[in-house]
Amino acid sequence: MSRTILFAGGGTGGHIYPNLAVVERLQENSASPMDAHMIVSTRAVDQQVLSKSNIPYTRSEEHTSELQSPCNLVCRLLLEK
């Protein structure tokens, strides 16, 4: 059974690149299948960086401080579906 890990950050690339590195390392070292999904800002840099990866992502207009609460983020994603 595959599990999905949710990553949040974006806006300048300063959080996206470390998240990508963590995803890569987790996928290399995971004993079981692992998927990742990233929540990023609507800034162009986020889409430019992630379009070069195979990681699915969702663009959010929420401010970074609001994305830092996992509960707020998960609730928002569930309500958008």
C-alpha positions as CSV (number, residue, x, y, z in Angstrom):
1,M,0.0,0.0,0.0
2,S,1.4,3.4,-1.0
3,R,1.3,6.3,1.3
4,T,1.2,10.0,0.4
5,I,3.2,12.6,2.3
6,L,2.0,16.2,1.9
7,F,4.6,19.0,1.7
8,A,3.8,22.7,1.9
9,G,5.9,25.7,1.0
10,G,6.7,28.1,-1.9
11,G,6.7,31.6,-3.1
12,T,10.5,32.0,-3.6
13,G,11.8,28.6,-4.3
14,G,13.5,28.6,-0.8
15,H,11.1,25.9,0.5
16,I,10.5,24.1,-2.7
17,Y,14.1,22.9,-3.4
18,P,14.6,21.5,0.1
19,N,11.2,19.8,-0.1
20,L,12.2,18.2,-3.4
21,A,15.4,17.0,-1.9
22,V,13.5,15.4,1.1
23,V,11.1,13.8,-1.3
24,E,13.9,12.3,-3.4
25,R,15.7,11.0,-0.3
26,L,12.5,9.5,1.1
27,Q,11.6,7.8,-2.1
28,E,15.2,6.4,-2.4
29,N,15.2,5.0,1.1
30,S,11.6,4.0,1.7
31,A,10.9,0.4,2.4
32,S,7.4,0.8,1.0
33,P,6.1,2.9,-1.9
34,M,5.8,6.5,-1.1
35,D,4.0,9.3,-3.0
36,A,4.4,13.0,-2.4
37,H,2.1,15.9,-3.0
38,M,3.1,19.5,-2.7
39,I,1.0,22.6,-1.7
40,V,2.6,25.7,-3.1
41,S,1.8,29.3,-3.7
42,T,0.3,30.8,-6.9
43,R,3.6,32.5,-7.8
44,A,5.2,31.6,-11.1
45,V,8.4,30.3,-9.6
46,D,6.6,27.4,-7.9
47,Q,5.0,26.2,-11.1
48,Q,8.3,26.6,-13.0
49,V,10.3,24.5,-10.5
50,L,7.6,21.8,-10.0
51,S,6.8,21.4,-13.7
52,K,10.3,19.9,-14.1
53,S,9.6,17.3,-11.5
54,N,7.1,14.4,-11.5
55,I,5.6,15.4,-8.2
56,P,1.9,16.4,-8.2
57,Y,1.1,19.8,-6.7
58,T,-1.8,22.1,-5.8
59,R,-1.5,25.8,-6.0
60,S,-3.0,27.7,-3.1
61,E,-3.6,31.4,-2.6
62,E,-3.4,31.0,1.2
63,H,-0.7,32.9,3.0
64,T,2.2,30.8,4.2
65,S,1.2,31.3,7.9
66,E,-2.1,29.7,7.1
67,L,-0.5,26.8,5.3
68,Q,1.7,26.0,8.4
69,S,-1.2,24.5,10.2
70,P,-1.6,20.9,9.0
71,C,-5.2,20.9,10.2
72,N,-6.1,24.0,8.3
73,L,-4.4,22.7,5.2
74,V,-6.0,19.3,5.2
75,C,-9.5,20.8,5.9
76,R,-9.1,23.2,3.0
77,L,-8.1,20.4,0.6
78,L,-11.0,18.2,1.7
79,L,-13.4,21.0,1.3
80,E,-12.1,21.9,-2.2
81,K,-12.9,18.3,-3.5
